[in-house]
Amino acid sequence: MKKIAIIGGGASGLMVALTLKKELDGNVDVEIYERNNKIGRKILMSGNGKGNISNFFVSEKNYNNPTFVKPIIDNFKVDSLIKEFFSYGLSLVKDDSGRMYPQSDSSNSILDILRIQLDNYKVKINNDIYIDSFEFKDKFFWIDNKKYDYLVIAAGSIASNKEVKNKIQDSVEKLGHSFTKLYPSLSQILTNYDYIKSLSGVRVKALAKIAINGEIIKKEYGEVLFKDKALSGIVILNLSAALARKTQDMKINSAEVILDLLPNLSTQEVFDILLYNIKNNPWKTIDQLLLGQFNKMISLSILKDSGIIDFKKRVDSLSANDIKKIVDVIKNWEFRVSISKDLNNCQVICGGVDLKDVESPSLESKKVSNLYFCGEFLNIDGECGGFNLHFAFASGYNVASSIIKKINSDEK
Ligand SMILES: Cc1cc2nc3c(=O)[nH]c(=O)nc-3n(C[C@H](O)[C@H](O)[C@H](O)COP(=O)(O)OP(=O)(O)OC[C@H]3O[C@@H](n4cnc5c(N)ncnc54)[C@H](O)[C@@H]3O)c2cc1C
């Protein structure tokens, strides 16, 4: 009987184990090593506890390395994931942006369903065991004097883990694999904007852009959430990913986020709307001018950034130039932001095992036969919205399929 060890009991590792057992059942011995006392910690954290497991619109374009990812996703598209989980007894639903969640709206359901399957197939799960090294000798893998035919590294990333480096990396490097540099991705973006504290907790819909030295590198429409010292929300997380990639090899410490608060209207149209409001309500005070468009705290910040000093004056005291300045802030609200290097305070990490050392879609090492990598341990990261968990499951499925093929062909 072939023995398979999986280091990591997260989304990718669990998918490897289940796919192997579903296909080969009693003909393989599958053992998971998990350093936490429970499996699937990050599945539980996903979607703010609701379990954002995939995205209905997933494609290779949602990842940093589309060419490598394409065949992996092609073998495990969103309908494969939906069917797989439905066969376990879990129904998934999607929201307006295609984000897939369990019907229960709780990530616990995903993990419960996976645990029940793992128990049924008698997958051995060794909790509370941190594997800091393994050996490859005589064509076998050795973990604590136990011998395995296949080894799958599904150890994820150090995002949100409070550690500097996963020790298992040393054993992987010893076997000739390289690792690319690690950068935080999908994180809030820090800003020292003057009025950020007063905006904390406020949400606004905007076309958000990120620019380095005046050059816009990504833009996306959606909800921006203001925090005490940072901008957050899904669009901002996605901008942070673009920023991380762009600044990897550049010595840049700051950039700008620019918000267009009324992207469907031209500058002239916004100007005309304000003028119409002023003409109809000349007695309004300046701090009342924008209240029909924006939250009160946002309105005040816009006015302050426009250089208006006395908010208690009548709106008909505003000059055409004052109105132009207000419109300019509404259409191009600038936030100077700093580039975070904090690897623990983000949802995913850019970087991991260098893809040049790994076959796609089998995810077998090009250096060592029967050694596989999956999930975030690889240098693959996706956008916010279910794409990272989708890749974890898809890559786990591909690893298992490749091992199954090998085992089946050995037996012939
Ligand atoms: C706060 C947060 C929110 C997120 N929200 C979403 C979301 O909504 N949608 C989405 O798609 N993605 C989300 N992600 C990202 C997603 O969770 C990960 O990309 C995904 O879990 C990666 O799966 P994985 O199997 O590669 O790694 P992981 O899920 O991290 O699993 C790796 C496992 O290996 C274990 N391990 C690591 N090293 C060792 C070792 N040496 N020995 C033993 N065990 C080890 C770890 O404890 C862990 O359980 C979120 C991440 C975070 C941190």
The ligand as an SDF file (V2000), in Angstrom:
LIG
                    3D

 53 58  0  0  0  0  0  0  0  0999 V2000
   -7.9150   36.6790    7.5510 C   0  0  0  0  0  0  0  0  0  0  0  0
   -7.9460   35.9300    6.2450 C   0  0  0  0  0  0  0  0  0  0  0  0
   -9.0970   35.9800    5.4750 C   0  0  0  0  0  0  0  0  0  0  0  0
   -9.1220   35.3180    4.2570 C   0  0  0  0  0  0  0  0  0  0  0  0
  -10.2680   35.3650    3.5190 N   0  0  0  0  0  0  0  0  0  0  0  0
  -10.3240   34.7130    2.3500 C   0  0  0  0  0  0  0  0  0  0  0  0
  -11.5300   34.6980    1.5840 C   0  0  0  0  0  0  0  0  0  0  0  0
  -12.5400   35.2640    1.9970 O   0  0  0  0  0  0  0  0  0  0  0  0
  -11.5310   34.0220    0.4000 N   0  0  0  0  0  0  0  0  0  0  0  0
  -10.4050   33.3650   -0.0690 C   0  0  0  0  0  0  0  0  0  0  0  0
  -10.4460   32.7630   -1.1460 O   0  0  0  0  0  0  0  0  0  0  0  0
   -9.2610   33.3720    0.6320 N   0  0  0  0  0  0  0  0  0  0  0  0
   -9.1990   34.0040    1.8230 C   0  0  0  0  0  0  0  0  0  0  0  0
   -8.0400   33.9860    2.5350 N   0  0  0  0  0  0  0  0  0  0  0  0
   -6.8540   33.2990    1.9710 C   0  0  0  0  0  0  0  0  0  0  0  0
   -7.0270   31.7720    2.0910 C   0  0  0  0  0  0  0  0  0  0  0  0
   -7.4850   31.4540    3.3770 O   0  0  0  0  0  0  0  0  0  0  0  0
   -5.6970   31.0540    1.8190 C   0  0  0  0  0  0  0  0  0  0  0  0
   -5.1860   31.4780    0.5840 O   0  0  0  0  0  0  0  0  0  0  0  0
   -5.9040   29.5440    1.7950 C   0  0  0  0  0  0  0  0  0  0  0  0
   -6.3650   29.1230    3.0480 O   0  0  0  0  0  0  0  0  0  0  0  0
   -4.6060   28.8330    1.4660 C   0  0  0  0  0  0  0  0  0  0  0  0
   -4.8140   27.4630    1.6160 O   0  0  0  0  0  0  0  0  0  0  0  0
   -3.5620   26.5290    1.8620 P   0  0  0  0  0  0  0  0  0  0  0  0
   -4.0710   25.1560    2.0240 O   0  0  0  0  0  0  0  0  0  0  0  0
   -2.5250   26.7710    0.8600 O   0  0  0  0  0  0  0  0  0  0  0  0
   -2.9260   27.0600    3.2260 O   0  0  0  0  0  0  0  0  0  0  0  0
   -3.5490   27.1630    4.6740 P   0  0  0  0  0  0  0  0  0  0  0  0
   -5.0070   27.2210    4.6510 O   0  0  0  0  0  0  0  0  0  0  0  0
   -2.7940   28.2300    5.3550 O   0  0  0  0  0  0  0  0  0  0  0  0
   -3.1570   25.7590    5.3040 O   0  0  0  0  0  0  0  0  0  0  0  0
   -1.8310   25.4090    5.5890 C   0  0  0  0  0  0  0  0  0  0  0  0
   -1.8450   24.5740    6.8490 C   0  0  0  0  0  0  0  0  0  0  0  0
   -0.5490   24.0440    7.0580 O   0  0  0  0  0  0  0  0  0  0  0  0
   -0.2360   24.1240    8.4340 C   0  0  0  0  0  0  0  0  0  0  0  0
    1.2150   24.1350    8.5030 N   0  0  0  0  0  0  0  0  0  0  0  0
    2.0390   25.0700    7.9640 C   0  0  0  0  0  0  0  0  0  0  0  0
    3.3250   24.7270    8.1630 N   0  0  0  0  0  0  0  0  0  0  0  0
    3.3120   23.5600    8.8370 C   0  0  0  0  0  0  0  0  0  0  0  0
    4.3400   22.7210    9.3150 C   0  0  0  0  0  0  0  0  0  0  0  0
    5.6250   23.0330    9.1190 N   0  0  0  0  0  0  0  0  0  0  0  0
    3.9810   21.5810    9.9700 N   0  0  0  0  0  0  0  0  0  0  0  0
    2.6790   21.2700   10.1630 C   0  0  0  0  0  0  0  0  0  0  0  0
    1.6670   22.0350    9.7220 N   0  0  0  0  0  0  0  0  0  0  0  0
    1.9780   23.1650    9.0540 C   0  0  0  0  0  0  0  0  0  0  0  0
   -0.9060   25.4110    8.8760 C   0  0  0  0  0  0  0  0  0  0  0  0
   -1.1380   25.4140   10.2640 O   0  0  0  0  0  0  0  0  0  0  0  0
   -2.1870   25.3880    8.0770 C   0  0  0  0  0  0  0  0  0  0  0  0
   -3.2420   24.7680    8.7510 O   0  0  0  0  0  0  0  0  0  0  0  0
   -7.9780   34.6060    3.7890 C   0  0  0  0  0  0  0  0  0  0  0  0
   -6.8430   34.5560    4.5820 C   0  0  0  0  0  0  0  0  0  0  0  0
   -6.8180   35.2040    5.7970 C   0  0  0  0  0  0  0  0  0  0  0  0
   -5.5590   35.1180    6.6420 C   0  0  0  0  0  0  0  0  0  0  0  0
  1  2  1  0
  2  3  1  0
  2 52  2  0
  3  4  2  0
  4  5  1  0
  4 50  1  0
  5  6  2  0
  6  7  1  0
  6 13  1  0
  7  8  2  0
  7  9  1  0
  9 10  1  0
 10 11  2  0
 10 12  1  0
 12 13  2  0
 13 14  1  0
 14 15  1  0
 14 50  1  0
 15 16  1  0
 16 17  1  0
 16 18  1  0
 18 19  1  0
 18 20  1  0
 20 21  1  0
 20 22  1  0
 22 23  1  0
 23 24  1  0
 24 25  2  0
 24 26  1  0
 24 27  1  0
 27 28  1  0
 28 29  2  0
 28 30  1  0
 28 31  1  0
 31 32  1  0
 32 33  1  0
 33 34  1  0
 33 48  1  0
 34 35  1  0
 35 36  1  0
 35 46  1  0
 36 37  1  0
 36 45  1  0
 37 38  2  0
 38 39  1  0
 39 40  1  0
 39 45  2  0
 40 41  1  0
 40 42  2  0
 42 43  1  0
 43 44  2  0
 44 45  1  0
 46 47  1  0
 46 48  1  0
 48 49  1  0
 50 51  2  0
 51 52  1  0
 52 53  1  0
M  END
$$$$
